[in-house]
Each structure stands twice: as C-alpha cells, then as structure tokens.
Amino acid sequence: RQMAPGYDQAAAQLEPRVGVAKVDTEAEQALGARYQIRSIPTLALFVNGREVARQAGAMSASDIVRWTRQNIPG
C-alpha cells in the first residue's frame, strides 16, 4: 500500500514496453508460494516467462523505473 502511488507512476512510464501487474499474495497464496515471495512488497522482473531480477522492499517510482531498465536485457 505504501508503494502504490510510486508503483502506478512507474507503470505509466514503463508501459507499453514493460507489462506491469500487481498480485495480492494474501488472496493468491499459491502464486506467492510458487514464486517464493517472502516479503511485501517484492518486485520481480520476468523476460520471456523467466525471472531475471528480484527486489524486496519499497522503492520510489524513479527507483522502480531505473531498476527495471537496468535489468532488462538489450
């Protein structure tokens, strides 16, 4: 919740090149377990269905954008 405004701002800057989605791991416990989400918030970056980067903890919009761009191949 504390990260929601920054997350939404980052999504607006990254889309459409990067698809952005939120998951409520309390409601989607199987998904949280599948991807071993241990802390909230956690950002996971997937390229072609494979996780390429992960970051736990709150980040500002600019930090999310920077982190994403640094971890996207090419």
C-alpha positions as CSV (number, residue, x, y, z in Angstrom):
1,R,0.0,0.0,0.0
2,Q,2.8,2.4,0.9
3,M,4.3,1.8,-2.5
4,A,1.1,2.0,-4.6
5,P,1.5,5.6,-5.8
6,G,5.1,5.1,-6.9
7,Y,4.2,1.8,-8.4
8,D,1.4,3.3,-10.5
9,Q,3.7,6.2,-11.6
10,A,6.4,3.7,-12.6
11,A,4.0,1.6,-14.5
12,A,2.8,4.6,-16.5
13,Q,6.4,5.3,-17.5
14,L,7.3,1.7,-18.4
15,E,4.2,0.6,-20.3
16,P,3.7,-0.5,-23.0
17,R,7.3,-1.8,-23.4
18,V,7.1,-3.4,-20.0
19,G,3.8,-5.0,-18.8
20,V,3.2,-4.3,-15.1
21,A,1.0,-6.3,-12.8
22,K,0.2,-6.3,-9.1
23,V,-0.5,-9.5,-7.2
24,D,-2.3,-9.7,-3.8
25,T,-0.3,-12.6,-2.3
26,E,-2.9,-12.9,0.6
27,A,-5.6,-13.6,-2.0
28,E,-3.3,-15.6,-4.3
29,Q,-1.3,-17.6,-1.8
30,A,-0.4,-20.4,-4.3
31,L,1.2,-17.8,-6.7
32,G,3.1,-16.2,-3.8
33,A,4.4,-19.7,-2.8
34,R,5.2,-20.6,-6.4
35,Y,7.5,-17.5,-6.7
36,Q,8.7,-17.7,-3.1
37,I,7.5,-14.2,-2.2
38,R,8.9,-13.8,1.4
39,S,8.4,-10.1,1.9
40,I,6.0,-7.4,0.8
41,P,6.5,-5.5,-1.3
42,T,8.6,-7.6,-3.7
43,L,9.2,-6.7,-7.4
44,A,10.0,-9.5,-9.8
45,L,11.0,-8.9,-13.4
46,F,10.3,-11.5,-16.0
47,V,11.6,-11.7,-19.5
48,N,10.0,-14.3,-21.8
49,G,8.5,-16.0,-18.8
50,R,11.7,-16.3,-16.8
51,E,12.5,-14.3,-13.7
52,V,15.6,-12.2,-14.4
53,A,15.6,-9.9,-11.3
54,R,14.0,-9.5,-7.9
55,Q,14.0,-6.7,-5.4
56,A,12.4,-6.7,-2.0
57,G,11.3,-3.5,-0.2
58,A,9.6,-0.3,-1.0
59,M,11.0,1.8,-3.8
60,S,10.2,5.2,-5.3
61,A,8.8,5.5,-8.8
62,S,12.1,6.7,-10.2
63,D,13.9,3.8,-8.4
64,I,11.5,1.2,-9.9
65,V,12.0,2.6,-13.4
66,R,15.8,2.7,-13.0
67,W,15.9,-0.8,-11.6
68,T,13.7,-2.2,-14.3
69,R,15.6,-0.6,-17.1
70,Q,18.9,-1.8,-15.6
71,N,17.7,-5.4,-15.6
72,I,16.1,-5.6,-19.0
73,P,18.4,-7.3,-21.5
74,G,19.2,-5.3,-24.6
